């Protein structure tokens, strides 16, 4: 790295373009097919092209991208000039939110054709210690407009590794957020499979998050803490994702040129199961207030380029309090407004990607398919036999109650014996 001379094609170049420019055509194609199935497949994504792209980004002087620096500084100035009335307007708008209010009527469908849930579900994910629980507590604080008694999410868990169970927090009558166990950054394949399960099957309050690599102590701890079970809770489908990153830990990765950790971070963020069509998760950078203001700006630009998103519009710098009580003088309208705008964008993206209702024929086909998969062959056979017996009972009842000629003809046709051949 020290003596290498690396040139970037443009100052606005994201990591994605850097990866593709350094990769072979095979690697570029593989970026669009994310199997999340085996270590050998994962190695396709953890390619030399990805490592080269991160090396290029680490070597690039981010201050040269003066356009992004100016835009972030201008945005910060506008946020600090915001008034209490502006903050209250955005808060009221979120409190008036209803699921489906932002759906797009495209493709010849109307508002009634969308499958709109009663509660929109936002899933908060990120590495261990990123500040996911603190972010949720600050959502509660800002939405309720209080400075004390707002802490609900557990900040520290077993060995300070964060939340070990999925936790649902109903922030509003019509939307909730789920706190999750942090990514380990050690075995990224395990985290990818956990994400796949959440996004494919749904999330449930109180569900333990156990990795195959967890030792026996953690497994026993999870079993003991989850002894009450979660069978009575609602399984919710995730409608959008918020990805949280600790700015201090990101800065440490940059300074130490920890390419492996940055690779894992990119792989987790770019996992297609976290993406809704072309909409990738909203990014929240926490603990930026612990950095120098200039370092905070660089960390935000670096994170945007690392993930291939706009550092101005898609990355939110949100300081999060970890105490249960915050002094009113420490609460700044700019930080609260940034949090509300992030939440507002997340709800808008969730509405944009709500699925359409399935047609009747496709619904019946889906029910039959899911039933055959869930029940198994023997259970399905019992179900068919039970259905035949029920049909026979109905026919018998109809015949014994002296039905009309029309029903009698149907019965005779159903019980007509075939003629034997001579």
FIPA-916743 format. One line per field, with one value per residue (C-alpha): residue number from 0; residue in one letter; x negated, y negated, z negated. Coordinates in Angstrom, 3 decimals. Layout:
N
num: [NUM	...]
residuo: [a	...]
x: [X	...]
y: [Y	...]
z: [Z	...]
//
This chain:
422
num: [0	1	2	3	4	5	6	7	8	9	10	11	12	13	14	15	16	17	18	19	20	21	22	23	24	25	26	27	28	29	30	31	32	33	34	35	36	37	38	39	40	41	42	43	44	45	46	47	48	49	50	51	52	53	54	55	56	57	58	59	60	61	62	63	64	65	66	67	68	69	70	71	72	73	74	75	76	77	78	79	80	81	82	83	84	85	86	87	88	89	90	91	92	93	94	95	96	97	98	99	100	101	102	103	104	105	106	107	108	109	110	111	112	113	114	115	116	117	118	119	120	121	122	123	124	125	126	127	128	129	130	131	132	133	134	135	136	137	138	139	140	141	142	143	144	145	146	147	148	149	150	151	152	153	154	155	156	157	158	159	160	161	162	163	164	165	166	167	168	169	170	171	172	173	174	175	176	177	178	179	180	181	182	183	184	185	186	187	188	189	190	191	192	193	194	195	196	197	198	199	200	201	202	203	204	205	206	207	208	209	210	211	212	213	214	215	216	217	218	219	220	221	222	223	224	225	226	227	228	229	230	231	232	233	234	235	236	237	238	239	240	241	242	243	244	245	246	247	248	249	250	251	252	253	254	255	256	257	258	259	260	261	262	263	264	265	266	267	268	269	270	271	272	273	274	275	276	277	278	279	280	281	282	283	284	285	286	287	288	289	290	291	292	293	294	295	296	297	298	299	300	301	302	303	304	305	306	307	308	309	310	311	312	313	314	315	316	317	318	319	320	321	322	323	324	325	326	327	328	329	330	331	332	333	334	335	336	337	338	339	340	341	342	343	344	345	346	347	348	349	350	351	352	353	354	355	356	357	358	359	360	361	362	363	364	365	366	367	368	369	370	371	372	373	374	375	376	377	378	379	380	381	382	383	384	385	386	387	388	389	390	391	392	393	394	395	396	397	398	399	400	401	402	403	404	405	406	407	408	409	410	411	412	413	414	415	416	417	418	419	420	421]
residuo: [x	x	x	x	x	x	x	x	x	x	x	x	x	x	x	x	x	x	x	x	x	x	x	x	x	x	x	x	x	x	x	x	x	x	x	x	x	x	x	x	x	x	x	x	x	x	x	x	x	x	x	x	x	x	x	x	x	x	x	x	x	x	x	x	x	x	x	x	x	x	x	x	x	x	x	x	x	x	x	x	x	x	x	x	x	x	x	x	x	x	x	x	x	x	x	x	x	x	x	x	x	x	x	x	x	x	x	x	x	x	x	x	x	x	x	x	x	x	x	x	x	x	x	x	x	x	x	x	x	x	x	x	x	x	x	x	x	x	x	x	x	x	x	x	x	x	x	x	x	x	x	x	x	x	x	x	x	x	x	x	x	x	x	x	x	x	x	x	x	x	x	x	x	x	x	x	x	x	x	x	x	x	x	x	x	x	x	x	x	x	x	x	x	x	x	x	x	x	x	x	x	x	x	x	x	x	x	x	x	x	x	x	x	x	x	x	x	x	x	x	x	x	x	x	x	x	x	x	x	x	x	x	x	x	x	x	x	x	x	x	x	x	x	x	x	x	x	x	x	x	x	x	x	x	x	x	x	x	x	x	x	x	x	x	x	x	x	x	x	x	x	x	x	x	x	x	x	x	x	x	x	x	x	x	x	x	x	x	x	x	x	x	x	x	x	x	x	x	x	x	x	x	x	x	x	x	x	x	x	x	x	x	x	x	x	x	x	x	x	x	x	x	x	x	x	x	x	x	x	x	x	x	x	x	x	x	x	x	x	x	x	x	x	x	x	x	x	x	x	x	x	x	x	x	x	x	x	x	x	x	x	x	x	x	x	x	x	x	x	x	x	x	x	x	x	x	x	x	x	x	x	x	x	x	x	x	x	x	x	x	x	x	x	x	x	x	x	x	x	x	x	x	x	x	x	x	x	x	x	x	x	x	x	x	x	x	x	x	x	x	x	x]
x: [0.000	-2.742	-4.566	-1.680	-0.400	3.370	5.587	9.346	11.402	13.447	13.957	17.590	16.707	18.344	16.896	19.223	17.712	14.241	14.950	16.308	13.417	10.918	12.801	13.030	16.374	17.050	16.798	19.087	21.753	21.417	22.209	25.791	26.234	25.972	26.460	25.815	25.400	21.798	18.292	17.149	19.869	19.038	15.446	16.721	17.884	14.878	12.845	9.619	11.684	13.538	10.280	8.720	11.712	11.394	7.635	8.301	10.860	8.525	5.775	8.012	7.863	11.534	10.939	10.410	14.105	14.875	18.361	19.456	17.714	19.511	22.892	22.564	21.415	24.307	26.767	25.373	25.742	29.368	30.111	28.550	30.610	33.821	36.396	38.553	41.550	39.881	39.069	42.639	44.025	42.007	42.920	46.615	46.345	44.849	47.492	50.164	48.588	50.766	49.415	49.744	50.060	47.032	47.708	47.204	50.104	48.112	48.571	52.320	53.098	55.019	54.448	56.776	54.610	51.674	51.155	50.998	50.317	51.839	48.349	45.232	42.145	38.662	35.703	32.611	29.392	25.661	22.417	22.059	21.733	23.042	25.655	28.846	30.541	29.450	30.903	34.256	34.280	33.670	36.516	38.772	37.411	37.840	41.284	42.581	40.720	39.364	35.949	36.378	37.895	37.540	35.111	36.764	34.266	31.553	28.196	25.869	26.357	24.376	20.667	21.711	22.460	25.789	29.301	29.496	33.231	35.361	37.198	40.210	40.927	44.237	43.218	46.586	49.948	49.038	45.300	42.781	39.026	37.176	33.908	31.638	28.456	25.368	23.296	20.125	17.788	16.061	18.193	20.052	21.711	23.608	24.831	25.942	27.979	29.568	30.508	31.928	34.141	35.405	36.244	37.743	39.735	40.375	39.350	41.007	40.672	38.661	37.069	33.515	30.748	28.289	25.314	23.872	20.506	21.896	20.323	22.315	22.372	24.146	26.595	27.471	27.829	30.197	32.250	32.568	33.436	35.921	37.667	41.044	41.131	42.485	45.336	47.959	46.336	47.134	44.793	44.170	42.873	40.035	40.972	37.668	34.221	32.102	28.361	26.384	22.608	20.427	18.412	15.606	15.146	15.320	12.613	10.511	10.900	9.770	6.729	5.661	6.484	8.544	9.642	11.087	13.476	14.506	15.115	17.486	19.289	19.825	20.979	23.568	24.888	25.043	26.858	29.836	32.162	31.816	32.627	36.131	35.867	33.450	33.829	30.948	31.178	30.991	27.611	27.279	23.811	23.794	21.214	19.999	20.134	17.132	14.981	13.480	16.001	13.720	13.152	16.908	17.453	14.758	16.227	19.618	18.188	16.118	19.166	21.239	18.566	17.960	21.630	22.197	24.866	25.091	23.379	25.701	29.107	28.711	26.263	27.568	25.188	27.215	25.608	27.377	27.673	27.224	28.471	32.077	32.263	30.855	30.290	32.550	29.569	27.897	30.856	30.347	33.072	30.637	29.911	33.573	34.597	32.016	33.428	37.000	36.016	34.295	37.413	39.584	37.465	37.607	41.411	41.597	39.367	41.442	44.602	42.904	42.059	45.314	46.296	49.473	52.159	51.926	54.610	57.051	55.584	52.046	53.218	54.782	51.640	49.478	51.609	51.459	47.718	46.998	49.354	47.593	44.203	45.167	47.316	45.240	46.423	48.120	49.872	51.047	52.389	54.347	55.726	56.941	58.589	60.303	61.576	63.005	64.776	66.240	67.461	69.111	70.873	72.242	73.536	75.173	76.901	78.188	79.555	81.270	83.054	84.987	83.275	84.615	84.356	81.312	79.370	80.736	79.347	75.929	75.968	76.991	74.277	71.646	72.731	73.519	71.952	70.107	71.530	69.602	68.503	69.819]
y: [0.000	-2.454	-2.643	-1.822	-4.443	-3.974	-6.127	-6.399	-7.030	-9.802	-11.369	-10.243	-6.604	-4.197	-0.931	1.015	-0.560	-0.086	3.616	4.115	2.207	4.459	7.738	10.254	10.657	13.782	11.885	9.144	11.711	13.399	10.133	10.491	14.094	14.350	17.969	17.711	21.456	22.583	21.416	22.084	19.832	17.168	17.130	15.985	12.772	12.375	12.125	10.338	7.731	6.829	6.596	4.439	2.107	1.635	1.072	-1.591	-3.275	-3.236	-4.821	-7.533	-10.968	-11.552	-15.273	-15.501	-14.830	-18.410	-18.204	-15.604	-17.434	-20.681	-18.977	-17.223	-20.435	-22.360	-19.690	-19.844	-23.633	-23.415	-20.811	-22.987	-25.947	-23.947	-25.154	-23.364	-23.950	-22.109	-19.210	-19.085	-19.134	-16.060	-14.297	-14.972	-13.719	-10.435	-10.113	-10.478	-7.711	-4.873	-1.763	-2.035	-5.812	-6.010	-3.149	-3.824	-2.890	-1.440	1.485	1.023	1.724	-0.376	-1.013	1.875	4.304	3.963	6.335	3.717	4.975	3.408	2.829	1.977	3.820	2.291	4.561	2.981	4.889	4.267	5.508	6.112	2.845	0.757	-0.936	0.738	0.818	-2.752	-3.866	-2.268	-3.925	-7.267	-6.605	-6.127	-9.284	-11.478	-10.174	-10.613	-13.937	-13.096	-13.305	-10.612	-7.165	-6.360	-3.428	-0.131	1.797	3.625	1.989	4.786	8.536	11.672	10.774	7.331	8.874	7.084	8.432	12.227	12.361	10.631	7.841	6.017	2.407	0.923	-2.687	-3.582	-1.962	-1.320	-0.555	1.301	1.910	5.126	5.163	8.034	9.785	8.127	9.585	11.246	10.269	13.610	16.095	13.996	17.068	17.728	14.140	14.311	17.448	15.825	12.801	15.081	16.793	13.479	12.012	15.218	16.531	13.401	12.235	13.009	11.260	13.321	15.604	16.583	15.962	18.845	19.431	22.891	21.626	20.560	22.456	24.545	21.768	19.381	22.095	22.921	19.230	18.757	21.781	20.521	16.954	18.085	20.664	18.923	19.489	17.275	19.351	16.750	13.861	12.717	13.588	10.398	9.984	7.469	4.471	2.575	2.663	0.141	0.942	-0.495	-1.056	-2.377	-5.346	-4.820	-1.171	-2.104	-4.706	-2.064	0.285	-2.518	-3.400	0.235	1.032	3.995	5.139	8.431	6.709	4.185	7.028	8.720	5.436	4.966	8.563	8.198	4.874	5.974	9.218	9.282	10.536	7.112	5.369	4.608	4.537	1.622	0.155	1.032	0.539	-2.906	-3.386	-4.924	-5.934	-6.117	-7.537	-10.059	-12.673	-10.946	-11.729	-14.992	-16.844	-16.483	-12.788	-12.329	-13.781	-11.535	-8.483	-9.259	-9.678	-6.514	-4.539	-5.747	-4.820	-1.505	-0.522	-2.216	-4.647	-8.418	-9.662	-12.680	-11.103	-7.487	-7.700	-9.383	-10.596	-10.123	-10.393	-8.025	-8.466	-5.314	-6.745	-6.373	-10.074	-12.830	-16.401	-18.705	-20.898	-17.907	-17.313	-19.080	-19.547	-18.791	-15.267	-14.550	-15.868	-13.638	-10.630	-11.475	-11.992	-8.602	-6.989	-8.847	-7.618	-4.043	-4.114	-5.604	-2.862	-0.230	-1.568	-1.719	1.977	3.391	6.435	6.730	9.175	12.533	13.513	16.190	18.975	18.189	18.021	21.511	22.843	21.255	22.676	26.176	25.906	24.584	27.180	30.065	28.777	28.106	31.205	33.919	36.828	38.864	35.874	34.825	38.330	38.230	34.859	36.247	39.263	36.983	34.797	37.846	39.054	35.600	35.519	38.952	37.804	34.748	36.886	39.299	36.453	34.986	38.382	39.166	35.804	36.435	33.843	32.253	34.147	32.075	33.200	36.757	36.917	35.765	38.446	41.154	40.053	40.161	43.695	45.136	48.565	49.323	52.102	55.323	56.712	60.028]
z: [0.000	-0.944	2.377	4.705	7.102	7.485	9.705	9.531	12.598	10.924	7.529	7.407	8.044	5.594	4.352	6.628	9.744	8.281	7.759	11.273	12.830	11.052	11.538	14.305	16.152	14.113	10.854	12.117	13.025	9.651	7.898	9.164	7.960	4.198	3.172	-0.599	-0.639	-0.987	-1.804	1.750	3.127	0.578	1.795	5.190	3.580	1.323	4.469	5.185	7.020	3.824	1.877	4.596	4.553	0.774	1.091	3.714	1.498	-1.509	0.588	2.008	0.385	-0.444	-0.904	2.851	3.301	2.403	3.853	1.307	-1.537	-0.675	-0.367	-3.750	-5.437	-3.865	-4.993	-8.526	-8.579	-7.486	-10.162	-12.869	-11.656	-12.006	-14.470	-16.988	-14.705	-11.816	-14.110	-15.377	-11.823	-10.822	-14.064	-13.487	-9.918	-11.129	-13.854	-11.156	-9.098	-7.819	-6.038	-2.286	-2.205	0.072	2.490	6.174	8.434	11.300	13.661	13.972	10.305	7.810	4.111	3.234	5.225	2.807	-0.106	-2.878	-6.431	-9.520	-10.933	-8.902	-10.200	-10.119	-10.935	-12.513	-11.748	-12.023	-13.594	-17.314	-19.217	-16.329	-18.515	-17.263	-20.683	-21.425	-18.097	-18.933	-22.359	-20.700	-18.260	-21.288	-22.919	-19.829	-18.845	-22.398	-22.764	-26.231	-27.887	-30.548	-30.919	-27.226	-27.443	-26.558	-24.452	-26.382	-25.669	-26.840	-26.626	-27.252	-27.298	-26.061	-22.675	-22.366	-21.956	-21.762	-20.989	-18.387	-20.175	-18.764	-19.739	-18.657	-18.122	-16.665	-16.150	-12.529	-12.529	-14.668	-14.725	-15.535	-17.428	-16.397	-17.398	-15.977	-13.160	-14.407	-11.508	-12.117	-10.193	-7.662	-6.143	-9.383	-9.464	-5.832	-6.494	-9.562	-7.441	-4.759	-7.338	-8.740	-5.357	-3.903	-6.863	-8.937	-12.407	-15.727	-19.087	-21.550	-18.968	-20.047	-17.537	-17.770	-15.489	-14.739	-16.019	-19.420	-22.307	-24.764	-27.387	-25.004	-23.932	-27.545	-28.298	-25.347	-26.378	-29.946	-29.024	-26.379	-28.562	-28.297	-24.567	-21.802	-20.369	-21.209	-19.323	-15.807	-12.973	-11.004	-7.493	-7.200	-5.056	-5.156	-6.776	-8.697	-8.688	-11.628	-11.690	-14.534	-13.205	-15.739	-14.772	-11.088	-11.625	-13.381	-10.396	-8.082	-10.138	-10.508	-6.856	-8.055	-4.606	-5.863	-8.292	-5.634	-3.173	-5.619	-6.181	-2.440	-1.978	-4.727	-3.473	0.158	-0.698	1.712	-1.024	-2.678	0.608	1.877	5.666	6.226	2.730	0.401	-3.385	-4.916	-6.632	-10.101	-11.318	-15.134	-17.576	-15.012	-17.753	-19.386	-16.338	-15.225	-12.988	-9.972	-10.692	-11.014	-7.541	-6.080	-7.816	-6.321	-2.818	-3.210	-4.369	-1.435	1.087	-0.672	-0.353	2.999	1.751	1.475	-1.709	-1.656	-1.071	-2.201	-5.141	-8.311	-11.007	-14.206	-17.677	-20.066	-23.828	-25.876	-29.172	-30.273	-31.154	-28.940	-30.084	-28.055	-27.110	-25.436	-23.134	-19.827	-17.252	-14.407	-15.662	-16.371	-12.965	-11.236	-13.094	-12.107	-8.469	-8.483	-9.917	-7.427	-4.503	-5.811	-5.960	-2.468	-1.099	-2.888	-1.229	2.165	2.029	0.686	2.784	4.811	3.780	5.469	7.929	6.790	8.924	7.791	4.168	4.346	5.995	3.313	0.494	1.952	2.490	-1.001	-2.525	-0.779	-1.899	-5.531	-6.175	-4.507	-2.391	-5.152	-6.714	-3.263	-2.624	-5.883	-4.874	-1.523	-3.208	-5.713	-2.891	-1.044	-4.183	-4.736	-1.137	-1.565	-4.748	-2.975	-0.103	-2.551	-4.420	-1.189	-0.068	-3.382	-3.555	-0.338	1.812	4.924	8.237	9.152	6.051	6.480	10.005	8.780	6.092	8.569	10.979	8.218	7.145	10.548	10.877	14.081	16.266	16.229	19.521	20.682]
//
